[in-house]
Amino acid sequence: APMVGLERLREIRGIILDKARCRSVRYKFNDPKGSLLEAALARGDRRVGRVIRRAREAGAQFDAWREHFSFERWEEAFRLEGMSLESYATRERAEDEALPWEHIDFGLTRAFLLRERKRAARGELTPDCRVAGCDHCGACTLIPPDS
């Protein structure tokens, strides 16, 4: 699922701070730019490897430490590779689109993940298979995924 863009993240933060006025509660937020970069890397395909190398060559290191993080460096690395950081993080993907990690077999089937996506959109929880029975996710070694 796509992440919301920087402007929306800022709006959400403002809403929280405006509506949740409680002196006994301290609010901490991640840097929206850092979160956007994390989403782009998490949703990225093999081409993002070139972006990571380019950012490293430009001086990116220990970027989780605020004093070292440069969003502009990462934006430039994406740009130089002909890619958009924000697009990688916020673009909606079609259901039939190949996913960047799909070539890795981690047990869960694509069909199960798509069912879970639809359930999540409806706000439905998937029952624990140890209690409610097998949901045919593909991770279980006891029941074949196609049965």
N, C-alpha and C positions, 0 to 999 in steps of 0.2 A: 504494500500500500504506500502511496506517496506521503511525503511529509508536507506539512503546510509551509509556505514561504516565510521569509524573514519578516515581512511586514505583519503577517498574521500572528507570528510568534510574539512580536512586540505588542500587538493589540491584546493578545491573551494575557500576557504578563501585566499590562496596564489594568485590565479588567479584574484580575485577581487582586492586585494591590489596591484597587479602588473599592472593591466590594468586600474584601476580607480584612476589615480594619480591626485588628485585635492586638493590643499592645503586648500581650503576653506571648504572642507567637512571632517567631522570627522567620522570614521568608528568604529562601535562597534559590536562585535560578541559575541554570547553566547559561553560558554565553550562547545566544541564538546562532551566531555564526559558527561556533564550534559544533553545535548540534546539527546544523545544516551540513557541515563537512562530514560529520560522522554518518549521516544518512546517505550522502553521496557515496562514501566509501563502502558502506554496507550494501548498497543497492547496485554497486558498480560491477562491471564485467571485467574481462581480462585486460581491456585497454586501460583501466584505472591503474594497473601496475606501472605503466609508463608515466602516468601523472605522479604517482608516489615517488618514483625515481627522480623525476624532474624537480619535484618539490624538495626532495632531500639534497639534490645537487645545488639547489638555490639556498640551502641553509636550514631547511625544516628539520628540527629535532626537538625532542622533549616538548612537543606541541601541546601536551595536556597541561603543561605548566603555563599559566597565563602570560607570564613575562616573556615567554619564547614564542607564543602562538602568533602567526601572521596569516589571517584569512586572505589577505591580498596575495600572498605568496602562493597559496593553494589555488586561488582563482586564476592567477597567471599560469600556473602549471597546467590546469585544465584547459585554459584558452590556447596555450602553445601546442597542446595535443589535439586541438580542434574540437574540444568538448566543452560543455557547460556544467559547472558544478551544481548550479541551482536546478538545472533540468534533470540531472541524475538523481537529485534528492526529491524533486517534487512532481515528476512526470508520472501520470497514471499509466499503468501497463494494461494492455488488452489481455483477456483471459487466455488467448491462444498464442500469445507472445512467448518466445523462449526466455526463460529466466536465466540470469547470469551464472547462477550456481547449479543449474539443472543437470549439468554433466557429472556432478558429484552424487554418488549413491549414498544417501544418509538414512535410508530405510523408509521414510515417509513417501507415499505416492503423491503425484501431482493431483490426482482426483481427490484425494483426502484433503490436501491443502486448499484446493478450490472450494470444497464443501465447508471447510473451516472458515474460510474467508467470508462466505455467504452467511454462515451462522453468526460470525462476529458482527457483520453489518446489521443483522437483525437483533443483535444483543443477546443471542442465545449461547448458553454454555454447553460444552460437550461433556457428557457424563464420564466419570472415571470408568474405564473399561474393566477394571478389577471389580467394580461393583455392578455396573449396568450391562456388561457384556462387550464383546469385541465390536469396534466401530470400523474395522478394516482400514486402519491407517497405513499399514504396510510395514510398521516397525516390529510387530510381533512375529516371532519366529515359529510360533505354534500354529498359526492359521495363515495359509497363503493369502496374499492380498487380493487375488482374483476370485476367491471363493465366496 
